[in-house]
């Protein structure tokens, strides 16, 4: 199995570039939002359930502590460790230059310096084909948008270096998301592929809710 940290990690945000897969070398970066909008509508209920969990609202609480943040990161590790191992088994993680969240979580925990609170890894859904992995990546990459808001809020109280998990692409978050949506729209143009991605995305949202409940 691939060593996921060496294959997919890069702690410093990088300027996005053209995806490396030759089939998208000439792509236009003006995106068509049809697929992402359809996915958002199809997963709205499970997404809303996740967003409204008390632990997510705590991130904006005035009493939110470094211990709370460490606990949040350990919960994220229980998801990302098995999930990124599945993503590393095939495309599109490589062609979109996916940046592993694990090193960012581990660095944040180290900077915060609180006692370890590891949690059992959750079992991810089977991501046995490219369409299902697009669905999983839709959830992960989309979360970087909300992560920008969290990052700005917490940066007034914590070291920015401890918060890079919430902003893995830095100032290029919007650009990365537009490019991701453009390529995802091409990959999921067929109804069969879209439905597979939709199912996987819903399961990933549920997985996150389980870890944060």
C-alpha positions, 0 to 999 in steps of 0.5 A: 500500500502507498505511504500516504503521507509521502504520496499526497502530503505537502504542508505548505499551501501551493499555487494551483496548477494545471492538473497533471493528467494529460486528459485535462491538460487543455481544460478551461478553468471557467467552471460549469456548476451543474454537477456541483449544484446537483451534488449539493442539492442531493446531499443537502440533508446530510450536510446540514446535519453535519453543520449543525452538530454542537461540536462544530458550533463550538468552534465559534464559541468564546470559550473554545480552548486549545484542548477543544481544538486538539480533540477536534483534530483527533476526531478528524484523524479518525476519519482522514487516516483511513479515508486518505488511504482509500483515496490513495489507491487510485485516481483522481487524487493524483491528477488533481494534486490532492493535498493530504490533511493528515500532516496538517492535523498532526502539525496542529496537534504538535503545536497545541501541545496538549496530551494525546487523545487518539480515537479509533479509526472509522471505517470509510465507505468502499471507494472502489472506483473513480466516481466514488472517489470524486464523491468523497473528494467533493466533501473534502475539498468543499469543506475548505471553503467553510474552513476559511471562515473557521481559520479567520475566526480562530486565528485571533486566538491561536497560532496560524501554524496550528490552524493550517488544516482549516486552510490547506490551500491558503489564499488559493482556496477559491481557485482550487475549488473552481478548478476542482468543480470543472474537472469533477463536472467532466468526470461525472457527466454520465448519470451512472457516475454522478449517482455513484459519486452522490452515494459516496458523498452522502456516506462521507458526510455521515462518516464525519457526523459520526466522528463529531457526535 
